[in-house]
Amino acid sequence: MAAHYGDTLDGKVEAVLAANPGLSALSAVLDAGVRIALPDLSITGPVETEQLWG
């Protein structure tokens, strides 16, 4: 999931679990063939950035 979205922050885990009922009941290591829907999560607010060099 982090590879798809870039991280697991800002409710991304909750959105994926909501899009996949029963996913949380499976074991931590998923069997081959388990399909997981990754919902389209658009950015709704400003993105906070940091300036590293002057």
Wavefront OBJ file of the C-alpha trace (Angstrom):
o trace
v 0.000 0.000 0.000
v 2.785 2.452 0.832
v 4.377 1.653 -2.534
v 1.144 2.728 -4.256
v 0.275 5.813 -2.186
v 3.745 6.859 -1.010
v 2.950 6.399 2.685
v 0.296 5.080 5.047
v -0.676 8.399 6.639
v -3.783 10.606 6.536
v -6.421 7.874 6.622
v -5.066 5.802 3.734
v -5.140 2.553 5.729
v -8.700 3.224 6.832
v -9.777 4.001 3.249
v -8.293 0.745 1.951
v -9.948 -1.250 4.741
v -13.279 0.464 4.032
v -12.968 -0.424 0.333
v -12.184 -4.064 1.180
v -14.681 -5.492 3.687
v -13.226 -8.491 5.496
v -9.599 -7.647 4.673
v -8.729 -6.983 8.314
v -9.985 -10.455 9.250
v -7.298 -12.093 7.100
v -3.851 -12.928 8.439
v -0.969 -10.447 8.214
v 0.573 -12.538 5.415
v -1.942 -12.715 2.582
v -2.355 -15.802 0.433
v -1.502 -15.556 -3.255
v -4.446 -14.386 -5.307
v -6.047 -12.136 -2.677
v -7.260 -9.045 -4.503
v -7.172 -5.690 -2.762
v -8.934 -2.631 -4.164
v -6.878 0.535 -3.801
v -9.317 3.467 -3.889
v -8.464 6.713 -5.670
v -7.431 9.098 -2.920
v -7.173 12.662 -4.131
v -5.408 15.339 -2.138
v -8.022 17.641 -0.625
v -5.811 20.248 1.002
v -2.441 21.936 0.701
v 0.636 19.736 0.842
v 3.072 20.707 3.575
v 6.667 20.947 2.351
v 10.025 21.612 3.963
v 12.881 23.669 2.543
v 16.119 21.793 3.177
v 18.621 24.269 1.778
v 18.599 28.064 1.757
l 1 2 3 4 5 6 7 8 9 10 11 12 13 14 15 16 17 18 19 20 21 22 23 24 25 26 27 28 29 30 31 32 33 34 35 36 37 38 39 40 41 42 43 44 45 46 47 48 49 50 51 52 53 54
